Amino acid sequence: MRLFIAEKPSMAREISKCLPENKNIQKRNGYFIQGDDVVTWVVGHVLHQAEPGDYDDKYIRWRPQDLPIVPDEWKLLVTDSSRQQFEIVKDLIGKADIIVNAGDPDREGQLLVDEVLYYVGNTKPVQRILLNALDEKSIRSALDDLRDNKDFHNLYQSALARARADWLIGMNLSRAYTLSERYKGNKVTLPIGRVKTPTLALVVRRERELEAFKPVDYFTVKVLYNHPNGVFWSTWQPTDEQKGLDPDGRLINKAIADSLVEQLQSGPDGVIKAVTKSKKKDVQRLPLSLSSLQVLAGKAFSYDPQTVLDTAQKLYEKKLTTYPRSDCEYLPPNQYGDRNAILNNLQSAGDERLAQWATDADRSIKSRAWNEKKITAHHAIIPTTVACNINSLSREERNIYFLISQAYIAQFYREHIYEQTKIVVEQCKEEFVANGRVVIEEGWKLLYKRQKSKSTTDNDEPDLTDESGAESDPKKEVVEEADHLPAVKKNDTVLYTDSSVEAKQTKPPSRFTPSTLLQAMKEIHKFVKNEDLKKQLKAVSGIGTEATRANIIDELISRGFMKTSGKKQVLSPTETGYLLVDALPEELVYPDETAIWEERLALMSEGADTLDSF
């Protein structure tokens, strides 16, 4: 007998439909039978880490003299609500000849099944199936490519290390800092989390930046020059030695700006000091990981990350999209052949824009997304070859399916090509710069231009113009670019025609929303305290995992450490949130240490670190 152990009943059912015996599926209590194959499931974590009190009764009461609590041997206990299913799985393992781990293709999916096998002392051979989608074609392909489960032992070790580290942090530091605050008279319980706490601290620090923010008035000087081939505006570039600049190089003395304009009006003509032209390309945006989908959907539809994950899970279970908890934005080249079926389906899915884009797609294009070296256990989230009727979906499902499909279709459009021109004018020994950009080929960005056509939603037209999904930096000035600059050459003379002195004011940083906070968790290298770590941690995929980040944010809100307000669900800390962050040392509220841990966990999954040393 071959036994498949899946993560949930829906996955078990789909696997059983695709097994080679092709006989009538027999449904039993807790499993399916298909010929000589049996498919069961574990319903999430049927085992959980023992509490301190399960190791020793003395730990039931919180006392400082008992800390730290470090188990000599780690205990797992059967979860009460899952006991019946656990006994079914245990009995089937005893009867099986071969076992197949059919957990989700990620760190936690590996742990969920492996920990049961270790717990019951299994010695039978174990294979691994990697399911990135639940449609019949994908399942049959995965069944033809079963791996040895031993190849994924390092991934299991990584998941186990993460679980034990979180236990040590949570159980010990929650007790330590709660007791500390209670001795001060604060009747609170402070749950400390390796990822949760630095995430909350990001929101607290941002709020304090806003409270301390004092806007700075500054001035820019713009000059309109006349050339025989046309006129153009340029912006003054003061040198570092220029008087009246603040530490960030902004002019804060208006009298200097006014004096400069007077000099220009009566001074010599300007001269073109330099002209540079360069043709540039923006390659196709990559397909979506869960995080990039959550950020994009937050911007386009104001969906919180958990809503996006839940909706993507529904689409996955309907076999319309691939595995949702993916941290990968690349695709395996062996799926390139599915493009015709997927694009043909999108032509008739019931959405005008998707249909038009799919029709106009160039199916001969192979973007950078098709890269075997970038694929781990899973790949980017894309539509499957199963036909979709968008009108049969809920509003949220339509919108998420639209974003996933849009990013997939973009792979079959050419690169966005433009010509960038920079003109440097010298007048009165000062430099003025004009930048221009002319689009030569719209390419894939055509799909992300704001349009007035009917949306896939019943609500207002979504904002899909920011194809990167990244949060803009509020401290950076936007570089102004003209659509067109006149043809000029070096040493040409230009005539001063007009000028303007514009008063501006620095803007405060934006408060986080759930989607931008999730983006910050993913790009945690931008928020570390130790500048030397930034480069080292840039390659780390942030803190938390694709599957847990949304839940962490939700838990911080539901437990009253931060709150949301307004249509955009802007986040701000509560008094309890401030208290928690202020009670802790920097090692716990800055992400440096936990980001380093994430790096080591990633190395462990690749066999370059060990559970014991971690």
N, C-alpha and C positions, 0 to 999 in steps of 0.2 A: 504493500500500500504506500502510495506517495501522498504526503500530507502538506498542503499549503496553509500557512498561517498568515492571514491578512490582518490589516489594522482595523477594519470595520466591516459590518455585514454587506454594505453596498459593493465594496471592492471584492469581497468573497463571491458574491453573486455573479459579478461580471467575469471573474476569472473562471468560475465553474462553467459558464456558457461557452467558453472558448477552448476547453480541454479536448484533447484529440479523440477520446472515445466517442464523442458526439451522440451519446445516449440520452434518454430522458433524465433530467436532473432530479434526484431525490432529495427533498428537503427534510432534514431532521432537526431535532432540538439543538441549535448551536452550531450546525454545520450542514454542508451540502455534499452529496455523493454523486460522482460522475464516473461510472465505470470503476477502475481501480484507483481513482483519485478521490481524495477527500479535501474539502476546502472549509476551514474554520476561521475564526477571528478572535482578536483579543480585546476589542472595545477600548482603545487607548491604553493607559497604564493599568493593567490588572494587578501590578505590584507597585508598592510605594516604599520610600525610605522610612525606616523606623524612626520614631520620635525619640528624644533623649530619655524620656521616661520608660520607653520600651527596653532600653539598655540597662537601666538601674532606677529603682523607685525613687532614690534620693533626688533625681533630676526633675521629678514632677514639680517640685517647688523651685522657683527661681532664686538662686543664691549666688552671690559673687564668688564665694570661696570654691565653688564647683567649676569655675571657668578656667581655661577653655575645656570644652567637652570634645574629645577626639576619639572616635571608636577605634578599638584595636582591630576588630573585624566588623565589616559593614553588614547590617541586617536589612533584608527586604521583607515586607509583609504583604499578604494578599489583601487587596482592597475589598472591604465588605460588600460593596455594591456589585463587584465583579466576581465574587467567589464562585457562583454557579457556573459562569462561563469558563473560569480558570480550571475548574475540575473537569469540564468537558475537554478543554484543550490538553490538559495533563493526561487524561485517559487516552486521547487520540495519539499523543506523542508515544505513549507506551506501545501502541499497536502498529505504529508506522515503521516502514523499512527505510524510507528516505523522507526528509523534511525539506520544505522550501520556505525560506523567509520571504514573505510577501509584504513586509512593512513598507511604508512610504520611502522613496529613494533619497533619504537624507539622514542626518545624524540621529535624530530622535526616532525615526522609523526603524533604523537599524537596532537601536537600543530596546525598543518596545518588545520586539520578538526575541532578540538574543537574550535579554535578561530572564525571560521565561524559560528558555532552553537551558541556561546555566542553573537556574533555580531548581529545576526538576532533575538536574544531573544528566541531561541527554548526552549519549555517546554515539548516536547514529549520524550518518553523513547528512550534511546540511547544504543545500544549494540556495542561491539568491536570485530572485527575479526583480528587475528594475522596471517599474511601470511609470512612465511619464504621461500616460493618457489611458482612459478607460474604454476607448472605442475598440471594436473587434480587431481591426488591422494592427493597432499598437500592441494589444495584449498578445495576439498570435506571434507577432514579431519578437516580443519579449520572451515568450515561452520557447522560442527557437534559439534563444541566446541566454540560457541559464548559466550563472556563474557559480564558482565555489564560494560558499559563504565565508571561508577562511580569508579570502581576498579582502574582506571588509572588516576584519578584526580590529584594525587600527581605528576605523570609524566608530566602532562600538566602544573602544577604549576612550576615545575622545568624548563621546557622549557621557560615559560613566564618570570621567574626570570632571566634566561640567556639572553633573548632578551632585557629586560629592563636594566639590568646591562651593557650590551654592548652599548646600546643607551647612557646611562649616561656617560660612559667612553669616547665613541667616540665623541659625540656632544660637551661635555664640555672641555675635555682635548685637543682635536684637535684644538678647537678655542683658548684655553689658550696658548698653546705652539707655535701655528702658529703666533699669535699676538706678543708674546714675541720675536720670531726670527725676525719678520718684524720690530719691534722697533730697533733691532740691525742692520738693513740694509739688512738682508737676505730675499730676495723675494721668499719665499718657502711656501708651504702648507704641514703641517705635520699631516698626518692621524694617530691618536693614536688608537690602538686596544688592548683590554684586552689580547688577545692571540697573535695577530700579532706582537706586539712590542717586548715582551720577546723572541719570536721566531727569529726575526731579530737580537736581541741582542746576541743570541747564536752564530750566524755566525760572528758578529763583534768581540766578545770576542775571538773566536777561531782564527780569522785572526790576532789579536794582540798577542795572545800566540805564533803564528808562527813567527811574526816579532821580538818578543823578545827572541825567542828560541836560546840558545847557546848550541851546542852539547858538551857533556862531554865524554872524552875518559876514558875508564875503562878496567880492565883486569880480566879475569877468568883463574883459574888454573885447568887443568884437568889431571888426573893421570890414567894410564893403569895398572891395577893390574892383577897378574897371580895367579889363584887358580887351584888346581889339576883337577877341573871339567870344567875349561875354563877361559877365560880372560874377563875383563869388564872395561869400562871407568867410572870414578867417578869424581865429581866436588867438589872442596874445598869450605867449608862453614866457612868463617871467623867469629869469635865471635864479639860481639858488641864492645869489648874493643880493637880490632885489630887496630893498627896504620895504617894510609894511606887510611882510608875509607872516602867517602863523606857522607853527612847527610842521603842519601838513602841507605847506606850500601854497596856501590860499591867501589871496590879497584881502586884507581886512581894513585897509586905509583907502577910502574913496577918493580923497584928495589926490593921491598918487595916480589913480585911474583918470581923473579929470585932467590932470596935468599932462598925462601921456596923450590924451586925445587932442589937446591944444597943440602939442608938438607935431603931431601927425598932420593936423590941418594946415600948418604953415611950413612943414618940413619938406625935405626932398621927396621925389617920387619913390615908390617901393620898387624893389627888384626881386625877381624870382631867383631865390638862392638854390633851390633844389626841387626837382620833380621826380617822384618815384611812382611807378605803376607796377602792379603785380597781379597776376591772375591767381585766384585762390579757389580752393574747393572745400566744401563741407561734405564729408562722406555721410552716407545714409545713417540715420539714427539707428541704434541697435533695437532689436525686439525687447520685450519687457520682462524684467524680473518682477517678483512680487513688490519689492520696495519701489521700483520705478513706476509700476502700475498704481500703487497706493498714492504716491506723490502726484502723479498726473491726474488721477481721478479726484484727488483733493482740490487741485487747482481748477479743474474743469467743472466739477459738479458739487464741490464742497462735501464730498463723502469722507467720513472718518476712516482711518486705516482698517478697523475691524469690519466695517461694512463692506469694504472692498474685498477683504480676505473671504468673508462669508459668501459674498456674491460670486467670487471666482471659484470657490469650492462648489457652489451649486452648478455653475457652468461645467465644471470638471465632471461632476457626478452625472450631468446630462450628456456627457461625452462630447461636448461642443468645443472645449478648450483643454489644453494639457495641464499637467500637474501644477497647482497654483503656488505652492510654498517653495518656489525656486529662487535661488540667489544668483542665477546665471542669466546672461543676456545674449548668449550665443546658441547656435543650432548645429546639430551634427550633419555633415555633408550627405550622409545616407538618406536624409529626409528631404533633400532638395527635389527629388523626384515627385514628392507629394504636392508641389506647388500648383500644378495644373488642376488637380482635384479641388484643392483649397480655394484657389482663385475663381474657379468655375462656380463653386458653391456660393462665394461671396457676391458673384454677379446676380444671383437670384435669391439672396437672403432676405430681400424686402426693404433694404435701405438704399436710397437713391445715390448717396455719395459713395458708399462702399462699392455699389454696383459699377458706377462710372470709373472709380479709381481702379478696380479690378480689371475692367474692360481695357483701360488704357495702359495697364502695366506691361512692361517689357519682360517677358518670361525668360529671356536669354541672359538677363543680368544676374550675377552671383555676387552679392555684397560681402563685406568682411564678416558678416554674422555667421557664415557657414565655416566654422573653424573647429575641427576636432580637438585641437590642443586645449581649447578653452572649456571643454565640456567635462563635468565631473559626473556625479550620479544623475543629474537632471539637466535639462536645457531650458531655454527661455519659454515663456508662456505664449503659445500661439494657437490659432484655431486648428481643430482636427479636420480630418477628411469627411467628417459627418456633416451633412447638410443642415443648415440652421434656418428656421423661420423666425426672424427677429420679432415679428408681431405676436408670436406665441410666448415671448419672454416678459418678465416684469420690467418696469422702468429701469431699475438698478441693473438687472441682467443685460438689458439692451445696451445701456451706456458702457458697461465694462466690456462686453463683447465687442462693441464698436472700437474702443481704445486698443484692445488686443489685436483686432483685425487691421486697424489703421496702421499700427506699427509693423505688422507683417507685410502688408502691401507695399509699404515704403521701401522694402528690400528690393523691389522690382522697378524702382525708378532710378534715374541717373543721379549722379552727385550734383549737389547745388554748386553752380560755378558763378563767380562774380569777379569783377575787376576792381581792385582797390587803388585809388589814387591819393597821393599825399603831396600837397604843394606847400612849400615853405617860402614865405615872403620876408624880406628884410627891409625895414624902414626905420630911420632914426636909431640905428644900431640895436633895434629890437626885432624879435622873430614872431611871426604870425603864421599859424598853421591852418590849412583847410584840408579836410578829408572828404573823399567822395567814394561812393560805391555804386557800381552799375551791375545789375544782375544780367548775366549772359544766358544762363540756363537755370530755370526755377528748380528743375529736378524734383527730388523727393519732398522738398519744402512746400510744394504745391498742396500737399495733403494737410499741411499744418497752418495754412493761411486762414485768417478769420473770414468766414463766409456768411452770407445773408440767406443762404438756402435753408430749407427746412431741416431742423435738427432731428436726430434720432429720438430725442426726448420730447416730452410734452411741455417742458419748462423752457426758460430762455436759452438762446444760443450759447453753448459752452465755449469757454476760452481755451482753445487748443493751440494758441500761437507760440507758447513756450515749449518747444518740442523736447527740451532737455529735462524738464521737470525740476530743475535746480532752483533753489532760493537765491534771489539776487542779493548782492551785497549792498546794504543801504548806505555805506560810507563811500562808495565809489561813484564818481561823476560819470554819467552816461556820455560816451564819446559821440558827438554829433557828426553825422555824415550826410552830405548832400547826395541827392539822387544822381546829380550830374555836375561835373566841373568842366569849364572851358579848356580847350587844348592850349597848353602853354609850354614854353621850354625855358631852360635855365638862362638867366641873364636878361629875360624879357622885362620890360618896364611895365608897371601897373600903377594906376592912378588912384589915390585915396578919394573915395566918393562919399562915404558916410560911415558912421560908427555908432555904437551903443555901449553904455556901461550898465550891465545888468546886476541888480542886487539879488543875491541868493542867500539861502539859509541852509545850514547843515540839517540833515534829517535824522531823527532818532532811529535806532534799530527796530525792526518789526518784532512784535510778540510772536511767539510760536503758535502754530495751529497743530492739530494732531498730525497732519501730513508733513508739515515742515519739521516738526520735532522728530518724526520717524526718519526724515532725510538726514537730520543732524546725527541721529544714532548710527546711521549707515556711514556717514562721513565724519566719524568721531575724531579723526586726526586734526580737524580744524579747531577742536575745542580743548585739546590737551593743554595742561599747564606748562609742561616741559617742552620747550620749542624744539629741542634736539630729537624728540620722539616723533615729530610730525612726519618726517620722511619715512621713518621706519614703519609707522603705523598706517601710512596711506594705502599700502597694499592689503591691509586687514579689512575685512568686510564689515567693520563697525563693531558695535556692542549689541548683544542680543542676536537672535537669528531672524530670518525672514518670517518664520512661523510665530515667534514670540513677541516681536516688537509691538505690534498692535495691542496685544493682550496686556503688556506691561503698561502702556499708556492708559488703557481703559481702567486697569486696576488702580493706578495712581489717582484717577478721577473718582472712581467709585468708592475708594477708601478715604476720600476727603483731603488729599494732599494738594490737589490742584483742581481748578474748575474751568469750565468753558463758558464763553459768552458770545452773543451775537450770531449772525447767520454764518459767519466763517469759523465759528467755534474757536475763537481766540482763547489761548490758555494763559492762566495766571495762577500763582501759588496761593494757597490758603494760609491762615495763621499756623495751622499744624504743619504745613509744608515748610514754612520758614523755620519753625522750631526744630523739625527733624534735621534739616540741612545745617542749621547753626550749631546743633549739638555734636556734630561729627568732625573728625579731623579731615584735612585735605585729601589724604589717601583714599577716603571713601566718597568724597563728593566731586572729585575730578576724575575723569574717565581714564587717566593714564594707566593705572594699574590693571583695571579690568580689560582695557584694550590690549595690553601686553598679554594678558591671560588668553584672550581670544586668538592672538597670534600663535601662542603655544598650542592651543587646542587645534588650530588649523594644521600646525606642524605635526601634531600627534596623529591626526587623521591621515597624514601622508607617511607615517612611520618615522618621522624625524624627531620625535620626542616620546617620552614614555609616561604612563599613568603614575608609576611610583615616583619618578623625579618631579613630576608636576605636583 
